[in-house]
Amino acid sequence: MLWFYFNFLFSVALDKNATKRQTSGSKPPKIVSHLESRLVKDGEMVTLACRIIGAEHFDVIWLHNNKEIKPSKDFQYTNEANIYKLQIVEIFPEDAGTYTCEAFNDVGESFSTCTINVLVPGEEPKQPVITKFPSSVTIQEGERCQFICETQEEPLKLTWLKDG
C-alpha cells in the first residue's frame, strides 16, 4: 500500500477596503473549532461539530453540497455549551460530499466546511481515497497557514481551490 503526502503553505491577507457592518456592541459569530473531514463506512452514524463563540445572538444552518439540510429524524441539529452538531443517524453513499456549518447574524458570518467520503464494504472506491484531509483554520491577517492532504494512492491530478 502506498501513501502520498501533499503539503501546501498559504499566506492570507485581508482586503483593507472591505466595509464592516459593525453595530454598537454587536459581534459576528466566530467558529473556533472547525469541522474535520473524514472517511466513514456506509451505515455508520456520523456527528459533525463546530464550536462557535463571539456573538450573543446568531443563527446556524448546515449545508450538504451547498444545499440547506432541514432538521429531521435522519439529520438532527443539536447545540450544547456553544458546540453545534449535525448528527447523521445513518450515512449512505449519496450522503458523501461537502458539509458546511454556517453561523451568521446581522454583523457577520463564519463558516467551516469538511468533506465526508463514504466507503461501501466490498466495493472499490470510485475516486482516490483521501486518508488525511486538510483542516479548516481561523487565522489573523498576515499569518501563514498550512494545509495537508494525504491519499492512499498517487492521484492522477491534485488541484487546490480557494472559494470554489
VOKOL-654487 format. One record per residue: x, y negated, z negated of N, C-alpha, C in turn. Coordinates in pm, whole numbers. Layout:
residues N
n.u = X, n.v = Y, n.w = Z, ca.u = X, ca.v = Y, ca.w = Z, c.u = X, c.v = Y, c.w = Z;
...
This chain:
residues 164
n.u = 84, n.v = 118, n.w = 0, ca.u = 0, ca.v = 0, ca.w = 0, c.u = 89, c.v = -124, c.w = 0;
n.u = 62, n.v = -216, n.w = 88, ca.u = 138, ca.v = -340, ca.w = 99, c.u = 65, c.v = -453, c.w = 28;
n.u = 140, n.v = -542, n.w = -32, ca.u = 82, ca.v = -661, ca.w = -93, c.u = 151, c.v = -782, c.w = -34;
n.u = 76, n.v = -880, n.w = 8, ca.u = 132, ca.v = -1002, ca.w = 64, c.u = 93, c.v = -1119, c.w = -24;
n.u = 183, n.v = -1209, n.w = -41, ca.u = 167, ca.v = -1320, ca.w = -133, c.u = 182, c.v = -1450, c.w = -55;
n.u = 86, n.v = -1539, n.w = -66, ca.u = 90, ca.v = -1668, ca.w = 2, c.u = 82, c.v = -1776, c.w = -103;
n.u = 169, n.v = -1873, n.w = -96, ca.u = 176, ca.v = -1977, ca.w = -197, c.u = 182, c.v = -2112, c.w = -125;
n.u = 88, n.v = -2201, n.w = -152, ca.u = 83, ca.v = -2331, ca.w = -88, c.u = 80, c.v = -2439, c.w = -195;
n.u = 150, n.v = -2548, n.w = -171, ca.u = 156, ca.v = -2659, ca.w = -264, c.u = 95, c.v = -2781, c.w = -197;
n.u = 3, n.v = -2848, n.w = -265, ca.u = -64, ca.v = -2966, ca.w = -211, c.u = -45, c.v = -3083, c.w = -306;
n.u = -47, n.v = -3202, n.w = -252, ca.u = -45, ca.v = -3324, ca.w = -331, c.u = -174, c.v = -3399, c.w = -299;
n.u = -239, n.v = -3453, n.w = -401, ca.u = -368, ca.v = -3518, ca.w = -382, c.u = -359, c.v = -3664, c.w = -421;
n.u = -418, n.v = -3750, n.w = -339, ca.u = -427, ca.v = -3893, ca.w = -370, c.u = -571, c.v = -3937, c.w = -353;
n.u = -613, n.v = -4031, n.w = -434, ca.u = -749, ca.v = -4083, ca.w = -426, c.u = -754, c.v = -4205, c.w = -336;
n.u = -868, n.v = -4228, n.w = -275, ca.u = -890, ca.v = -4346, ca.w = -193, c.u = -914, c.v = -4464, c.w = -286;
n.u = -822, n.v = -4557, n.w = -291, ca.u = -834, ca.v = -4674, ca.w = -381, c.u = -951, c.v = -4763, c.w = -341;
n.u = -997, n.v = -4755, n.w = -217, ca.u = -1106, ca.v = -4839, ca.w = -170, c.u = -1243, c.v = -4777, c.w = -194;
n.u = -1245, n.v = -4655, n.w = -246, ca.u = -1374, ca.v = -4590, ca.w = -269, c.u = -1450, c.v = -4666, c.w = -377;
n.u = -1579, n.v = -4682, n.w = -358, ca.u = -1658, ca.v = -4754, ca.w = -457, c.u = -1703, c.v = -4658, c.w = -566;
n.u = -1708, n.v = -4708, n.w = -688, ca.u = -1751, ca.v = -4628, ca.w = -801, c.u = -1889, c.v = -4674, c.w = -844;
n.u = -1977, n.v = -4577, n.w = -868, ca.u = -2111, ca.v = -4608, ca.w = -916, c.u = -2112, c.v = -4592, c.w = -1067;
n.u = -2048, n.v = -4681, n.w = -1137, ca.u = -2037, ca.v = -4672, ca.w = -1283, c.u = -2139, c.v = -4764, c.w = -1348;
n.u = -2224, n.v = -4707, n.w = -1432, ca.u = -2317, ca.v = -4789, ca.w = -1508, c.u = -2268, c.v = -4793, c.w = -1652;
n.u = -2307, n.v = -4895, n.w = -1723, ca.u = -2260, ca.v = -4918, ca.w = -1859, c.u = -2282, c.v = -4795, c.w = -1947;
n.u = -2171, n.v = -4740, n.w = -1998, ca.u = -2179, ca.v = -4628, ca.w = -2092, c.u = -2203, c.v = -4493, c.w = -2028;
n.u = -2233, n.v = -4487, n.w = -1900, ca.u = -2260, ca.v = -4360, ca.w = -1834, c.u = -2132, c.v = -4297, c.w = -1782;
n.u = -2129, n.v = -4165, n.w = -1782, ca.u = -2015, ca.v = -4092, ca.w = -1729, c.u = -2065, c.v = -3984, c.w = -1634;
n.u = -1984, n.v = -3952, n.w = -1535, ca.u = -2021, ca.v = -3839, ca.w = -1449, c.u = -1986, c.v = -3708, c.w = -1519;
n.u = -2051, n.v = -3599, n.w = -1483, ca.u = -2011, ca.v = -3470, ca.w = -1538, c.u = -1874, c.v = -3430, c.w = -1483;
n.u = -1801, n.v = -3351, n.w = -1560, ca.u = -1669, ca.v = -3306, ca.w = -1516, c.u = -1655, c.v = -3157, c.w = -1547;
n.u = -1626, n.v = -3079, n.w = -1444, ca.u = -1603, ca.v = -2935, ca.w = -1463, c.u = -1458, c.v = -2917, c.w = -1506;
n.u = -1438, n.v = -2857, n.w = -1624, ca.u = -1303, ca.v = -2839, ca.w = -1678, c.u = -1260, c.v = -2693, c.w = -1680;
n.u = -1352, n.v = -2603, n.w = -1661, ca.u = -1321, ca.v = -2460, ca.w = -1647, c.u = -1394, c.v = -2414, c.w = -1521;
n.u = -1317, n.v = -2380, n.w = -1419, ca.u = -1372, ca.v = -2355, ca.w = -1286, c.u = -1413, c.v = -2210, c.w = -1263;
n.u = -1494, n.v = -2191, n.w = -1159, ca.u = -1532, ca.v = -2058, ca.w = -1113, c.u = -1408, c.v = -1984, c.w = -1065;
n.u = -1411, n.v = -1852, n.w = -1076, ca.u = -1299, ca.v = -1770, ca.w = -1030, c.u = -1347, c.v = -1673, c.w = -924;
n.u = -1280, n.v = -1674, n.w = -809, ca.u = -1312, ca.v = -1581, ca.w = -701, c.u = -1272, c.v = -1440, c.w = -742;
n.u = -1343, n.v = -1342, n.w = -685, ca.u = -1308, ca.v = -1204, ca.w = -719, c.u = -1369, c.v = -1104, c.w = -622;
n.u = -1322, n.v = -983, n.w = -639, ca.u = -1367, ca.v = -868, ca.w = -562, c.u = -1452, c.v = -784, c.w = -656;
n.u = -1577, n.v = -752, n.w = -617, ca.u = -1667, ca.v = -675, ca.w = -703, c.u = -1721, c.v = -556, c.w = -625;
n.u = -1777, n.v = -461, n.w = -696, ca.u = -1834, ca.v = -342, ca.w = -632, c.u = -1985, c.v = -357, c.w = -615;
n.u = -2035, n.v = -302, n.w = -506, ca.u = -2178, ca.v = -300, ca.w = -478, c.u = -2254, c.v = -247, c.w = -599;
n.u = -2358, n.v = -319, n.w = -641, ca.u = -2443, ca.v = -276, ca.w = -752, c.u = -2402, c.v = -330, c.w = -888;
n.u = -2284, n.v = -391, n.w = -899, ca.u = -2239, ca.v = -444, ca.w = -1028, c.u = -2318, c.v = -569, c.w = -1068;
n.u = -2319, n.v = -596, n.w = -1200, ca.u = -2368, ca.v = -724, ca.w = -1249, c.u = -2251, c.v = -822, c.w = -1243;
n.u = -2277, n.v = -943, n.w = -1196, ca.u = -2172, ca.v = -1044, ca.w = -1182, c.u = -2217, c.v = -1171, c.w = -1253;
n.u = -2128, n.v = -1228, n.w = -1335, ca.u = -2156, ca.v = -1354, ca.w = -1402, c.u = -2051, c.v = -1456, c.w = -1361;
n.u = -2098, n.v = -1570, n.w = -1312, ca.u = -2011, ca.v = -1682, ca.w = -1276, c.u = -2031, c.v = -1790, c.w = -1381;
n.u = -1923, n.v = -1856, n.w = -1423, ca.u = -1935, ca.v = -1954, ca.w = -1531, c.u = -1844, c.v = -2074, c.w = -1510;
n.u = -1896, n.v = -2192, n.w = -1550, ca.u = -1821, ca.v = -2319, ca.w = -1548, c.u = -1842, c.v = -2388, c.w = -1682;
n.u = -1739, n.v = -2455, n.w = -1731, ca.u = -1754, ca.v = -2541, ca.w = -1849, c.u = -1760, c.v = -2684, c.w = -1799;
n.u = -1866, n.v = -2754, n.w = -1840, ca.u = -1890, ca.v = -2890, ca.w = -1790, c.u = -1899, c.v = -2985, c.w = -1908;
n.u = -1822, n.v = -3095, n.w = -1901, ca.u = -1819, ca.v = -3194, ca.w = -2009, c.u = -1837, c.v = -3335, c.w = -1950;
n.u = -1832, n.v = -3435, n.w = -2038, ca.u = -1826, ca.v = -3575, ca.w = -1995, c.u = -1957, c.v = -3648, c.w = -2006;
n.u = -2055, n.v = -3607, n.w = -1933, ca.u = -2182, ca.v = -3679, ca.w = -1927, c.u = -2279, c.v = -3627, c.w = -2032;
n.u = -2363, n.v = -3718, n.w = -2082, ca.u = -2469, ca.v = -3675, ca.w = -2173, c.u = -2581, c.v = -3607, c.w = -2097;
n.u = -2613, n.v = -3663, n.w = -1980, ca.u = -2725, ca.v = -3611, ca.w = -1902, c.u = -2678, c.v = -3581, c.w = -1760;
n.u = -2708, n.v = -3460, n.w = -1715, ca.u = -2677, ca.v = -3421, ca.w = -1578, c.u = -2756, c.v = -3296, c.w = -1542;
n.u = -2768, n.v = -3272, n.w = -1415, ca.u = -2834, ca.v = -3152, ca.w = -1364, c.u = -2729, c.v = -3059, c.w = -1305;
n.u = -2760, n.v = -2929, n.w = -1306, ca.u = -2672, ca.v = -2828, ca.w = -1248, c.u = -2752, c.v = -2744, c.w = -1150;
n.u = -2696, n.v = -2725, n.w = -1032, ca.u = -2755, ca.v = -2631, ca.w = -937, c.u = -2646, c.v = -2534, c.w = -892;
n.u = -2690, n.v = -2418, n.w = -849, ca.u = -2600, ca.v = -2315, ca.w = -796, c.u = -2632, c.v = -2295, c.w = -649;
n.u = -2526, n.v = -2278, n.w = -570, ca.u = -2542, ca.v = -2259, ca.w = -426, c.u = -2473, c.v = -2130, c.w = -382;
n.u = -2533, n.v = -2063, n.w = -284, ca.u = -2470, ca.v = -1947, ca.w = -218, c.u = -2459, c.v = -1982, c.w = -71;
n.u = -2337, n.v = -1987, n.w = -19, ca.u = -2312, ca.v = -2026, ca.w = 120, c.u = -2383, c.v = -2158, c.w = 153;
n.u = -2372, n.v = -2254, n.w = 61, ca.u = -2428, ca.v = -2391, ca.w = 74, c.u = -2580, c.v = -2399, c.w = 71;
n.u = -2647, n.v = -2293, n.w = 28, ca.u = -2793, ca.v = -2296, ca.w = 12, c.u = -2825, c.v = -2278, c.w = -136;
n.u = -2917, n.v = -2361, n.w = -187, ca.u = -2950, ca.v = -2356, ca.w = -329, c.u = -3010, c.v = -2221, c.w = -368;
n.u = -2963, n.v = -2170, n.w = -482, ca.u = -3016, ca.v = -2046, ca.w = -539, c.u = -3123, c.v = -2085, c.w = -639;
n.u = -3243, n.v = -2041, n.w = -618, ca.u = -3351, ca.v = -2067, ca.w = -713, c.u = -3345, c.v = -1962, c.w = -824;
n.u = -3359, n.v = -2002, n.w = -951, ca.u = -3358, ca.v = -1904, ca.w = -1059, c.u = -3469, c.v = -1801, c.w = -1039;
n.u = -3437, n.v = -1674, n.w = -1066, ca.u = -3533, ca.v = -1564, ca.w = -1051, c.u = -3488, c.v = -1450, c.w = -1141;
n.u = -3557, n.v = -1338, n.w = -1135, ca.u = -3515, ca.v = -1223, ca.w = -1216, c.u = -3382, c.v = -1167, c.w = -1167;
n.u = -3347, n.v = -1190, n.w = -1040, ca.u = -3221, ca.v = -1141, ca.w = -984, c.u = -3105, c.v = -1239, c.w = -1000;
n.u = -3136, n.v = -1369, n.w = -1007, ca.u = -3036, ca.v = -1475, ca.w = -1019, c.u = -3077, c.v = -1565, c.w = -1136;
n.u = -3009, n.v = -1549, n.w = -1251, ca.u = -3051, ca.v = -1617, ca.w = -1373, c.u = -2952, c.v = -1726, c.w = -1412;
n.u = -3006, n.v = -1846, n.w = -1441, ca.u = -2926, ca.v = -1959, ca.w = -1489, c.u = -2928, c.v = -1956, c.w = -1641;
n.u = -2812, n.v = -1978, n.w = -1704, ca.u = -2808, ca.v = -1998, ca.w = -1849, c.u = -2710, c.v = -2110, c.w = -1882;
n.u = -2726, n.v = -2167, n.w = -2002, ca.u = -2638, ca.v = -2272, ca.w = -2050, c.u = -2629, c.v = -2261, c.w = -2200;
n.u = -2506, n.v = -2249, n.w = -2250, ca.u = -2484, ca.v = -2247, ca.w = -2393, c.u = -2349, c.v = -2310, c.w = -2422;
n.u = -2347, n.v = -2409, n.w = -2509, ca.u = -2224, ca.v = -2477, ca.w = -2551, c.u = -2144, c.v = -2529, c.w = -2430;
n.u = -2213, n.v = -2595, n.w = -2338, ca.u = -2152, ca.v = -2654, ca.w = -2219, c.u = -2094, c.v = -2552, c.w = -2120;
n.u = -2125, n.v = -2424, n.w = -2138, ca.u = -2086, ca.v = -2321, ca.w = -2042, c.u = -2211, c.v = -2289, c.w = -1959;
n.u = -2203, n.v = -2320, n.w = -1832, ca.u = -2315, ca.v = -2298, ca.w = -1741, c.u = -2288, c.v = -2172, c.w = -1660;
n.u = -2385, n.v = -2079, n.w = -1662, ca.u = -2363, ca.v = -1949, ca.w = -1599, c.u = -2471, c.v = -1917, c.w = -1496;
n.u = -2428, n.v = -1845, n.w = -1394, ca.u = -2519, ca.v = -1781, ca.w = -1299, c.u = -2494, c.v = -1632, c.w = -1313;
n.u = -2600, n.v = -1559, n.w = -1349, ca.u = -2587, ca.v = -1414, ca.w = -1360, c.u = -2661, c.v = -1350, c.w = -1243;
n.u = -2586, n.v = -1270, n.w = -1166, ca.u = -2643, ca.v = -1193, ca.w = -1056, c.u = -2662, c.v = -1053, c.w = -1112;
n.u = -2787, n.v = -1014, n.w = -1133, ca.u = -2818, ca.v = -891, ca.w = -1204, c.u = -2762, c.v = -768, c.w = -1133;
n.u = -2775, n.v = -762, n.w = -1002, ca.u = -2721, ca.v = -650, ca.w = -923, c.u = -2676, c.v = -705, c.w = -789;
n.u = -2546, n.v = -701, n.w = -763, ca.u = -2495, ca.v = -762, ca.w = -641, c.u = -2496, c.v = -663, c.w = -525;
n.u = -2527, n.v = -713, n.w = -407, ca.u = -2532, ca.v = -633, ca.w = -285, c.u = -2438, c.v = -695, c.w = -182;
n.u = -2401, n.v = -620, n.w = -77, ca.u = -2310, ca.v = -675, ca.w = 25, c.u = -2358, c.v = -808, c.w = 83;
n.u = -2488, n.v = -825, n.w = 100, ca.u = -2540, ca.v = -951, ca.w = 155, c.u = -2524, c.v = -1069, c.w = 58;
n.u = -2489, n.v = -1041, n.w = -68, ca.u = -2464, ca.v = -1147, ca.w = -166, c.u = -2320, c.v = -1197, c.w = -162;
n.u = -2235, n.v = -1135, n.w = -81, ca.u = -2096, ca.v = -1181, ca.w = -67, c.u = -2096, c.v = -1321, c.w = -8;
n.u = -1991, n.v = -1396, n.w = -34, ca.u = -1978, ca.v = -1530, ca.w = 23, c.u = -1928, c.v = -1629, c.w = -79;
n.u = -1954, n.v = -1757, n.w = -51, ca.u = -1909, ca.v = -1863, ca.w = -142, c.u = -2021, c.v = -1902, c.w = -237;
n.u = -1984, n.v = -1923, n.w = -362, ca.u = -2076, ca.v = -1969, ca.w = -466, c.u = -2023, c.v = -2100, c.w = -520;
n.u = -2114, n.v = -2195, n.w = -540, ca.u = -2077, ca.v = -2327, ca.w = -589, c.u = -2164, c.v = -2365, c.w = -708;
n.u = -2100, n.v = -2416, n.w = -812, ca.u = -2171, ca.v = -2477, ca.w = -925, c.u = -2156, c.v = -2627, c.w = -904;
n.u = -2267, n.v = -2698, n.w = -894, ca.u = -2264, ca.v = -2842, ca.w = -873, c.u = -2335, c.v = -2912, c.w = -989;
n.u = -2262, n.v = -3000, n.w = -1057, ca.u = -2317, ca.v = -3079, ca.w = -1167, c.u = -2321, c.v = -3224, c.w = -1122;
n.u = -2434, n.v = -3292, n.w = -1145, ca.u = -2447, ca.v = -3428, ca.w = -1094, c.u = -2541, c.v = -3511, c.w = -1180;
n.u = -2518, n.v = -3642, n.w = -1176, ca.u = -2610, ca.v = -3740, ca.w = -1233, c.u = -2601, c.v = -3865, c.w = -1147;
n.u = -2661, n.v = -3976, n.w = -1193, ca.u = -2661, ca.v = -4100, ca.w = -1114, c.u = -2522, c.v = -4161, c.w = -1099;
n.u = -2428, n.v = -4122, n.w = -1184, ca.u = -2294, ca.v = -4181, ca.w = -1184, c.u = -2197, c.v = -4105, c.w = -1094;
n.u = -2214, n.v = -3974, n.w = -1083, ca.u = -2121, ca.v = -3896, ca.w = -1002, c.u = -2153, c.v = -3748, c.w = -1005;
n.u = -2062, n.v = -3672, n.w = -945, ca.u = -2082, ca.v = -3527, ca.w = -938, c.u = -1949, c.v = -3456, c.w = -952;
n.u = -1958, n.v = -3328, n.w = -984, ca.u = -1841, ca.v = -3242, ca.w = -993, c.u = -1886, c.v = -3105, c.w = -945;
n.u = -1798, n.v = -3035, n.w = -878, ca.u = -1836, ca.v = -2902, ca.w = -832, c.u = -1716, c.v = -2809, c.w = -834;
n.u = -1748, n.v = -2680, n.w = -839, ca.u = -1647, ca.v = -2575, ca.w = -835, c.u = -1701, c.v = -2465, c.w = -744;
n.u = -1613, n.v = -2410, n.w = -661, ca.u = -1653, ca.v = -2308, ca.w = -564, c.u = -1562, c.v = -2187, c.w = -576;
n.u = -1620, n.v = -2070, n.w = -556, ca.u = -1542, ca.v = -1946, ca.w = -553, c.u = -1594, c.v = -1858, c.w = -441;
n.u = -1520, n.v = -1753, n.w = -412, ca.u = -1561, ca.v = -1655, ca.w = -312, c.u = -1580, c.v = -1522, c.w = -382;
n.u = -1692, n.v = -1457, n.w = -351, ca.u = -1719, ca.v = -1323, ca.w = -403, c.u = -1722, c.v = -1228, c.w = -284;
n.u = -1635, n.v = -1128, n.w = -287, ca.u = -1636, ca.v = -1022, ca.w = -186, c.u = -1693, c.v = -897, c.w = -251;
n.u = -1780, n.v = -825, n.w = -179, ca.u = -1846, ca.v = -706, ca.w = -232, c.u = -1793, c.v = -584, c.w = -158;
n.u = -1733, n.v = -491, n.w = -233, ca.u = -1685, ca.v = -366, ca.w = -176, c.u = -1792, c.v = -259, c.w = -190;
n.u = -1815, n.v = -186, n.w = -82, ca.u = -1908, ca.v = -74, ca.w = -84, c.u = -1824, c.v = 53, c.w = -92;
n.u = -1841, n.v = 134, n.w = -198, ca.u = -1762, ca.v = 257, ca.w = -210, c.u = -1777, c.v = 346, c.w = -87;
n.u = -1664, n.v = 398, n.w = -38, ca.u = -1667, ca.v = 487, ca.w = 78, c.u = -1664, c.v = 417, c.w = 212;
n.u = -1675, n.v = 285, n.w = 213, ca.u = -1672, ca.v = 210, ca.w = 339, c.u = -1543, c.v = 130, c.w = 347;
n.u = -1488, n.v = 122, n.w = 468, ca.u = -1371, ca.v = 38, ca.w = 492, c.u = -1415, c.v = -108, c.w = 493;
n.u = -1340, n.v = -196, n.w = 429, ca.u = -1375, ca.v = -338, ca.w = 434, c.u = -1372, c.v = -390, c.w = 578;
n.u = -1465, n.v = -478, n.w = 612, ca.u = -1474, ca.v = -533, ca.w = 747, c.u = -1381, c.v = -652, c.w = 766;
n.u = -1322, n.v = -700, n.w = 659, ca.u = -1233, ca.v = -815, ca.w = 665, c.u = -1114, c.v = -789, c.w = 574;
n.u = -1008, n.v = -867, n.w = 587, ca.u = -894, ca.v = -847, ca.w = 496, c.u = -939, c.v = -859, c.w = 350;
n.u = -881, n.v = -776, n.w = 264, ca.u = -917, ca.v = -776, ca.w = 123, c.u = -824, c.v = -870, c.w = 48;
n.u = -882, n.v = -974, n.w = -11, ca.u = -805, ca.v = -1069, ca.w = -92, c.u = -804, c.v = -1014, c.w = -234;
n.u = -685, n.v = -994, n.w = -287, ca.u = -672, ca.v = -937, ca.w = -421, c.u = -650, c.v = -1044, c.w = -528;
n.u = -599, n.v = -1159, n.w = -489, ca.u = -587, ca.v = -1273, ca.w = -581, c.u = -632, c.v = -1396, c.w = -504;
n.u = -734, n.v = -1461, n.w = -556, ca.u = -793, ca.v = -1576, ca.w = -489, c.u = -733, c.v = -1706, c.w = -542;
n.u = -728, n.v = -1810, n.w = -458, ca.u = -689, ca.v = -1942, ca.w = -509, c.u = -790, c.v = -1989, c.w = -614;
n.u = -744, n.v = -2059, n.w = -715, ca.u = -832, ca.v = -2112, ca.w = -819, c.u = -861, c.v = -2258, c.w = -794;
n.u = -980, n.v = -2302, n.w = -833, ca.u = -1012, ca.v = -2445, ca.w = -830, c.u = -935, c.v = -2514, c.w = -941;
n.u = -896, n.v = -2638, n.w = -918, ca.u = -825, ca.v = -2715, ca.w = -1020, c.u = -879, c.v = -2857, c.w = -1022;
n.u = -869, n.v = -2920, n.w = -1137, ca.u = -901, ca.v = -3062, ca.w = -1151, c.u = -770, c.v = -3131, c.w = -1186;
n.u = -732, n.v = -3230, n.w = -1105, ca.u = -606, ca.v = -3300, ca.w = -1128, c.u = -626, c.v = -3450, c.w = -1121;
n.u = -528, n.v = -3523, n.w = -1168, ca.u = -529, ca.v = -3669, ca.w = -1161, c.u = -463, c.v = -3714, c.w = -1032;
n.u = -494, n.v = -3834, n.w = -991, ca.u = -435, ca.v = -3892, ca.w = -871, c.u = -283, c.v = -3883, c.w = -877;
n.u = -222, n.v = -3839, n.w = -767, ca.u = -78, ca.v = -3830, ca.w = -757, c.u = -18, c.v = -3701, c.w = -809;
n.u = -96, n.v = -3621, n.w = -882, ca.u = -46, ca.v = -3494, ca.w = -932, c.u = -41, c.v = -3392, c.w = -819;
n.u = 46, n.v = -3294, n.w = -836, ca.u = 55, ca.v = -3185, ca.w = -740, c.u = -29, c.v = -3068, c.w = -790;
n.u = -75, n.v = -2988, n.w = -696, ca.u = -145, ca.v = -2866, ca.w = -733, c.u = -98, c.v = -2754, c.w = -641;
n.u = -115, n.v = -2634, n.w = -687, ca.u = -67, ca.v = -2518, ca.w = -614, c.u = -180, c.v = -2418, c.w = -603;
n.u = -197, n.v = -2360, n.w = -485, ca.u = -299, ca.v = -2259, ca.w = -461, c.u = -229, c.v = -2131, c.w = -417;
n.u = -267, n.v = -2020, n.w = -477, ca.u = -205, ca.v = -1891, ca.w = -448, c.u = -311, c.v = -1795, c.w = -397;
n.u = -276, n.v = -1721, n.w = -293, ca.u = -366, ca.v = -1621, ca.w = -236, c.u = -284, c.v = -1495, c.w = -209;
n.u = -335, n.v = -1380, n.w = -252, ca.u = -269, ca.v = -1253, ca.w = -223, c.u = -367, c.v = -1163, c.w = -150;
n.u = -316, n.v = -1091, n.w = -49, ca.u = -400, ca.v = -998, ca.w = 26, c.u = -342, c.v = -858, c.w = 18;
n.u = -429, n.v = -760, n.w = 38, ca.u = -389, ca.v = -620, ca.w = 32, c.u = -309, c.v = -582, c.w = 156;
n.u = -344, n.v = -639, n.w = 268, ca.u = -277, ca.v = -610, ca.w = 395, c.u = -235, c.v = -741, c.w = 460;
n.u = -142, n.v = -731, n.w = 553, ca.u = -99, ca.v = -850, ca.w = 625, c.u = -214, c.v = -901, c.w = 711;
n.u = -259, n.v = -1024, n.w = 688, ca.u = -369, ca.v = -1075, ca.w = 771, c.u = -320, c.v = -1113, c.w = 910;
n.u = -411, n.v = -1104, n.w = 1007, ca.u = -376, ca.v = -1145, ca.w = 1142, c.u = -351, c.v = -1295, c.w = 1147;
n.u = -433, n.v = -1370, n.w = 1073, ca.u = -421, ca.v = -1515, ca.w = 1070, c.u = -476, c.v = -1564, c.w = 938;
n.u = -402, n.v = -1650, n.w = 871, ca.u = -448, ca.v = -1710, ca.w = 746, c.u = -455, c.v = -1860, c.w = 766;
n.u = -571, n.v = -1918, n.w = 743, ca.u = -592, ca.v = -2061, ca.w = 762, c.u = -642, c.v = -2122, c.w = 633;
n.u = -579, n.v = -2231, n.w = 590, ca.u = -623, ca.v = -2306, ca.w = 472, c.u = -703, c.v = -2426, c.w = 520;
n.u = -819, n.v = -2448, n.w = 460, ca.u = -905, ca.v = -2560, ca.w = 497, c.u = -935, c.v = -2645, c.w = 374;
n.u = -949, n.v = -2774, n.w = 396, ca.u = -994, ca.v = -2867, ca.w = 292, c.u = -1124, c.v = -2929, c.w = 341;
n.u = -1228, n.v = -2928, n.w = 259, ca.u = -1359, ca.v = -2984, ca.w = 294, c.u = -1416, c.v = -2925, c.w = 422;
n.u = -1406, n.v = -2796, n.w = 435, ca.u = -1472, ca.v = -2729, ca.w = 548, c.u = -1377, c.v = -2673, c.w = 645;
